[in-house]
Amino acid sequence: MTKRLVAMLLGTFLATAASHAEVPCDFKGVSIGDKMTPTELMTALGIKKYELNAPVTPWYKRAELAKKYGISASAEIIDWETGPSCDETSCQIPYGVGVGNNNTPVGIFISFRQGLITEIDVSFNETYWDEVLPILQRKYGRDWAIERDPEMAITNLEDRGHTTVERITMTHHTGGRNPKTHDSCRLSATNFDVAFQHHDPLGSFHSVFVIKLVSKNF
């Protein structure tokens, strides 16, 4: 292999690495790989009122909601009734945080293990997809693989009706990095998150942006 070719390959590698290093793994300063207590996390996201280890909703109410709306949608309804809260493995913020020039409301779910943040899910009403997409591209770059499903069927379990939509799924080619901890993350987004209609105040159809830790435990 010639010195010129080695130099070219090395230059390509460094350029890719630098690009990867510049892509962040955070949402509003809360990053994958950070170690934070629930209090620190809520404070960072501007949430002043929240519960720690909120009381569990009675089983009969959960069963009633699940029968009517499905398990996932019923859990979201309960989350809204509970409000911002944290337990040993996660924090949920169904309301109280906004993004963009219009302060578009988002819901946040954060998972952690022994205080280490491993996943951040940011959900919002699908009608704001075109507004939020440029924000994602500005912060995390434009290096995304895009897949389209022109006929995704979304079911309303309450009345068994169906809505057909075009689903767009974006996966970041390089992912990002936490510059403080050097942890890597995967980044993805989709305009319609699941095949069932939602029934919470965020809206019937949710888009979601996900930041997930690339584990070192192998």
C-alpha positions in Angstrom: 0.0 0.0 0.0 1.5 3.3 -1.0 2.1 6.2 1.4 -0.3 8.3 -0.6 -3.1 5.7 -0.2 -2.4 5.4 3.5 -2.7 9.1 3.9 -5.9 9.2 2.0 -7.5 6.4 4.1 -6.2 8.0 7.3 -7.7 11.3 6.2 -11.0 9.7 5.4 -11.0 8.0 8.8 -10.2 11.2 10.7 -12.9 13.1 8.8 -15.5 10.5 9.7 -14.4 10.3 13.3 -14.5 14.1 13.6 -17.9 14.2 12.1 -19.1 11.5 14.5 -17.6 13.3 17.5 -19.4 16.5 16.6 -22.8 14.9 16.6 -24.2 15.2 20.2 -26.1 12.6 22.2 -28.2 15.0 24.2 -31.7 16.5 24.4 -31.6 20.0 26.0 -28.3 19.3 27.7 -29.3 15.9 29.2 -27.1 13.4 27.4 -26.8 9.6 26.9 -23.9 8.5 29.1 -24.4 11.2 31.8 -24.9 10.1 35.4 -27.7 12.2 37.0 -30.0 11.8 39.9 -33.8 12.2 39.2 -33.6 15.6 40.9 -30.7 16.7 38.7 -32.5 15.4 35.6 -35.8 17.2 36.3 -34.0 20.4 37.2 -32.0 20.3 34.0 -35.3 20.0 32.0 -37.0 22.8 33.9 -39.5 20.5 35.8 -40.2 21.9 39.2 -43.1 19.7 40.3 -42.7 15.9 40.1 -43.2 12.8 42.1 -40.6 10.1 43.1 -42.0 6.6 43.1 -45.6 7.7 42.5 -48.4 5.5 43.7 -49.3 2.6 41.4 -52.7 3.0 39.6 -55.1 0.4 40.8 -55.2 -2.7 38.7 -58.9 -2.5 37.9 -58.5 1.0 36.4 -55.5 -0.1 34.3 -57.5 -3.1 33.1 -60.5 -1.0 32.2 -58.4 1.4 30.2 -56.5 -1.4 28.5 -59.7 -3.1 27.4 -60.9 0.1 25.9 -57.7 1.6 24.4 -55.1 -1.1 24.4 -52.1 -1.5 26.8 -49.8 1.1 25.4 -52.4 3.9 25.0 -53.9 3.1 28.5 -50.4 3.5 30.0 -50.0 6.9 28.3 -53.3 8.0 29.8 -52.2 7.0 33.3 -48.8 8.8 32.7 -50.7 12.0 32.0 -52.8 11.6 35.1 -49.7 10.9 37.2 -47.7 13.8 35.7 -43.9 14.1 35.8 -42.4 11.4 37.9 -39.4 9.1 38.4 -38.7 5.7 39.8 -35.6 3.5 40.1 -35.2 3.0 36.4 -36.8 5.9 34.5 -38.3 9.3 34.5 -41.4 10.3 32.5 -42.4 13.9 31.6 -45.7 13.8 29.7 -45.9 17.6 29.7 -44.1 20.7 30.7 -41.3 20.8 28.1 -41.4 22.5 24.6 -39.1 22.7 21.6 -38.7 25.1 18.7 -39.7 28.7 18.1 -43.3 27.9 19.0 -42.4 25.9 22.1 -44.1 22.8 20.6 -45.1 20.5 23.5 -43.2 17.2 23.8 -43.4 14.2 26.1 -40.1 12.7 27.4 -39.3 9.2 28.7 -35.8 8.7 30.0 -34.3 5.3 31.0 -31.3 4.9 33.2 -29.3 2.1 34.9 -27.6 2.9 38.2 -27.9 6.6 37.4 -26.4 6.2 33.9 -28.8 7.6 31.2 -29.3 4.9 28.6 -32.2 6.2 26.4 -34.1 9.4 25.8 -37.4 9.2 23.9 -39.0 12.5 22.8 -42.6 12.3 21.5 -44.7 15.0 19.9 -47.9 15.4 17.9 -47.4 14.2 14.3 -48.7 17.5 12.9 -45.5 19.1 14.1 -43.2 16.6 12.2 -42.4 19.1 9.5 -41.6 21.8 12.1 -39.4 19.6 14.3 -37.5 17.9 11.4 -35.3 21.0 10.6 -34.5 21.3 14.3 -33.2 17.7 14.3 -31.2 18.3 11.2 -29.7 21.5 12.5 -28.6 19.9 15.8 -27.7 16.4 14.7 -26.7 17.0 11.0 -28.2 15.7 7.8 -26.5 12.3 7.6 -29.6 10.2 7.9 -30.8 7.0 6.1 -34.5 7.4 5.3 -37.0 4.6 4.7 -40.6 5.1 3.6 -43.6 2.9 4.1 -46.4 4.4 2.0 -49.2 2.3 3.5 -48.9 1.9 7.2 -52.2 1.1 8.8 -52.9 2.6 12.2 -55.7 1.0 14.2 -58.0 2.8 16.7 -58.6 0.0 19.2 -61.6 1.9 20.7 -63.7 1.6 17.5 -61.6 -0.8 15.4 -61.2 1.8 12.7 -58.1 2.1 10.6 -56.1 5.1 9.2 -53.6 4.6 6.4 -50.5 6.9 6.5 -47.0 7.2 5.0 -44.5 6.3 7.6 -41.0 7.9 7.5 -38.2 6.3 9.5 -34.8 8.1 9.8 -31.7 6.5 11.2 -28.5 8.5 11.7 -25.6 7.0 9.7 -22.8 7.7 12.2 -24.7 8.2 15.5 -23.3 10.6 18.1 -20.9 10.9 21.0 -21.0 12.3 24.5 -17.8 14.4 24.5 -17.5 14.2 28.3 -17.9 10.5 28.8 -17.0 9.3 25.2 -20.1 7.2 25.1 -21.7 6.6 21.7 -25.3 6.8 20.8 -27.7 5.8 18.1 -30.2 8.4 16.8 -33.5 7.6 15.1 -36.8 9.3 14.4 -40.2 8.4 12.8 -43.3 10.4 12.1 -45.7 7.7 13.2 -44.4 5.7 16.1 -46.7 2.7 16.5 -49.5 1.0 14.6 -52.1 1.9 17.2 -53.8 5.3 17.8 -53.0 7.2 20.9 -55.6 8.6 23.3 -53.7 11.1 25.4 -53.6 15.0 25.1 -50.4 14.9 23.0 -52.6 13.8 20.1 -54.0 10.7 18.2 -50.7 10.2 16.3 -47.3 10.6 17.8 -43.9 11.2 16.2 -40.8 10.2 18.2 -37.1 11.0 18.3 -34.9 8.4 20.1 -31.4 8.7 21.5 -30.0 5.3 22.7 -26.8 4.3 24.3 -24.5 2.0 22.4 -23.6 -0.4 25.2 -20.1 -1.3 26.3 -21.3 -4.4 28.1 -20.2 -7.1 25.7 
